[in-house]
Amino acid sequence: MASASTSKKPNEGHTSSADEKSDNPKKDASKKPLTLTEQMMALHKSFKRRRKAHRKAVRSDIVKAVGIGLALKKNKKQWKDFCENAWGETKPPKEDQIDQAVRYAIKYMVGPGEAAQKKASFYYNAVATLVEKGLTGKALKKRLKTDGLKTLAAEHANRKKEKKEDGDASQLPEENNFEKKSKAHKAAKAESDKKTEKARDLDQPNRAAGNTTFTWEAVMKCKNSKASPTHHKEGEKIKITATIEKVGVPLMLLVHKVKPIVPPADKG
């Protein structure tokens, strides 16, 4: 019997030279590096993706806080526990403020500090009207995404303004509590700064005790040579017309005009 012979196809069981080239890491190394412009464009896209993800996470947390706040509003026992055990050294809400549970839930979520609480008020204003209309969960999250926090907060602010003009501001007694305190704090600080500035009299260091005269260093810029006091003699009385450009030590003056003071004629 003739023995059967097996034949192999060319290159069977072997890698082609083309395949070898495609798997060669040196080929990837030959790829041109990104230009600085391309790197900048890639960074911009990456930043937009992260920023979008951050906004999504913020909206999700706000909706969760609203849900917990609404649950606290319906449960006096849980609300009392929240008031007594969650706030640490931060001033907690009162038990009779249970109707403001959603607002305090958002305040607690954001955390203490003036800047954080300002952000919390912004978040609450964005959802307050929607929550009053009964929106929660996915429906609320969808509205936050489609309308945007800024737009919703602005609409709520306009609504509060209209209520105030209609004499119905008492319906929202707590919403502007933080804003009022913040404005009062800033006003008190401004008044304190004024008193401090008044006490720090720039004239005092050179004022002699019991003397109404004092020395105040000044730098004078003259608009032209004719406005220079140096044209006059020592001891001569002159009238200087000038603009104060800066109050300090030294005082900065822009001199417009200088003229001698002529004494009145002696009638005797």
Salt bridges, closest charged atoms under 4 A:
GLU132 OE1 - ARG159 NH2 2.73
ASP147 OD2 - ARG143 NH2 3.01
GLU174 OE1 - ARG103 NH2 3.32
GLU175 OE1 - HIS156 NE2 2.66
GLU175 OE1 - LYS160 NZ 4.00
ASP193 OD2 - LYS189 NZ 3.47
GLU197 OE1 - ARG200 NH2 2.48
GLU236 OE1 - HIS232 ND1 3.48
GLU245 OE1 - LYS221 NZ 3.05
